[in-house]
């Protein structure tokens, strides 16, 4: 059995336990380097290192323009989003809406919060 098959089997089993015990199961996945090659730097589900998106109830992809600005890279986005903001793309949601959400991101604590407008 390949590593990918093992990972899928483990994730599916954990998800089943979560449904049985009625608690949320979250899988965090690293992105491939493909996102770095795109001008807009927006991650997509196909950029996930582990292809568990098909089994998921929701898929959230995070992009922080500040990360690219701090590396001296150009990124096309609103000026207000270039510091302390995380853009969350809700790309899949079986129980609700999809779309983009802007959130506050505090780098020192790796914390997300409501964005004061």
C-alpha positions as CSV (number, residue, x, y, z in Angstrom):
1,X,0.0,0.0,0.0
2,X,1.4,3.4,-1.0
3,X,1.9,6.3,1.5
4,X,-0.9,8.2,-0.2
5,X,-3.3,5.2,0.1
6,X,-2.3,4.9,3.8
7,X,-2.9,8.6,4.4
8,X,-6.3,8.4,2.7
9,X,-7.3,5.4,4.7
10,X,-6.2,7.0,8.0
11,X,-8.0,10.2,7.2
12,X,-11.2,8.4,6.2
13,X,-11.1,6.3,9.4
14,X,-10.6,9.4,11.6
15,X,-13.4,11.2,9.8
16,X,-15.7,8.2,10.5
17,X,-14.8,8.3,14.2
18,X,-15.5,12.0,14.3
19,X,-18.9,11.5,12.8
20,X,-19.7,8.7,15.2
21,X,-18.6,10.6,18.3
22,X,-20.0,13.9,16.9
23,X,-16.8,16.0,16.9
24,X,-15.2,17.8,14.1
25,X,-12.1,16.3,12.4
26,X,-9.6,18.7,10.8
27,X,-6.8,17.7,8.5
28,X,-4.2,20.3,7.8
29,X,-2.2,19.8,4.6
30,X,1.0,21.3,3.3
31,X,0.8,22.9,-0.2
32,X,3.0,21.9,-3.1
33,X,5.3,24.4,-4.6
34,X,3.0,25.0,-7.6
35,X,1.4,27.9,-5.9
36,X,4.7,29.8,-5.9
37,X,4.7,29.7,-9.7
38,X,1.4,31.5,-10.1
39,X,1.4,35.3,-10.2
40,X,-1.6,35.6,-7.9
41,X,-0.2,33.1,-5.4
42,X,-3.8,31.8,-4.6
43,X,-3.7,28.2,-3.5
44,X,-6.2,25.7,-5.0
45,X,-7.3,22.3,-3.8
46,X,-5.1,20.7,-6.4
47,X,-2.1,22.3,-4.6
48,X,-2.6,20.2,-1.5
49,X,0.2,17.7,-0.9
50,X,-2.3,15.2,0.4
51,X,-5.3,14.7,-1.9
52,X,-7.9,14.3,0.9
53,X,-10.0,17.2,-0.4
54,X,-12.4,14.7,-2.0
55,X,-13.3,13.2,1.4
56,X,-13.7,16.6,3.1
57,X,-16.9,18.4,4.1
58,X,-15.1,21.7,3.8
59,X,-11.9,23.0,2.2
60,X,-10.3,26.3,3.4
61,X,-7.2,27.6,1.7
62,X,-5.3,30.4,3.4
63,X,-3.2,33.1,1.6
64,X,-1.3,35.8,3.4
65,X,-0.2,38.6,1.1
66,X,2.2,39.9,3.8
67,X,4.2,36.7,3.5
68,X,5.1,37.5,-0.2
69,X,5.5,41.3,0.5
70,X,8.0,40.5,3.2
71,X,10.0,38.4,0.7
72,X,10.1,41.4,-1.7
73,X,7.7,39.7,-4.2
74,X,5.0,41.5,-6.0
75,X,1.5,40.4,-5.3
76,X,-1.7,41.9,-6.7
77,X,-4.1,42.7,-3.9
78,X,-5.6,45.6,-2.1
79,X,-3.1,47.7,-0.2
80,X,-5.0,47.1,3.0
81,X,-4.5,43.4,2.7
82,X,-0.7,43.6,2.6
83,X,-0.2,43.6,6.4
84,X,-1.9,41.7,9.1
85,X,-4.6,40.1,6.9
86,X,-5.2,36.5,5.9
87,X,-7.4,35.8,2.9
88,X,-9.4,32.6,3.4
89,X,-10.8,31.0,0.3
90,X,-13.7,28.7,1.4
91,X,-13.4,26.5,-1.8
92,X,-15.7,23.7,-0.6
93,X,-18.4,23.7,2.0
94,X,-21.0,20.9,2.0
95,X,-23.0,22.7,4.8
96,X,-22.9,26.3,3.7
97,X,-21.6,29.1,1.5
98,X,-18.3,29.3,-0.4
99,X,-16.2,32.4,-1.1
100,X,-13.5,34.5,0.2
101,X,-13.3,35.8,3.8
102,X,-10.8,38.4,5.1
103,X,-9.4,37.8,8.6
104,X,-7.0,39.5,10.9
105,X,-3.7,37.6,11.2
106,X,-1.3,38.2,14.1
107,X,2.1,36.7,13.0
108,X,3.7,36.8,16.4
109,X,1.0,34.4,17.7
110,X,0.0,32.7,14.5
111,X,-3.5,33.7,15.4
112,X,-6.6,34.5,13.3
113,X,-9.4,36.8,14.4
114,X,-12.1,39.1,13.2
115,X,-10.9,42.0,11.0
116,X,-11.9,45.4,12.3
117,X,-13.1,47.4,9.3
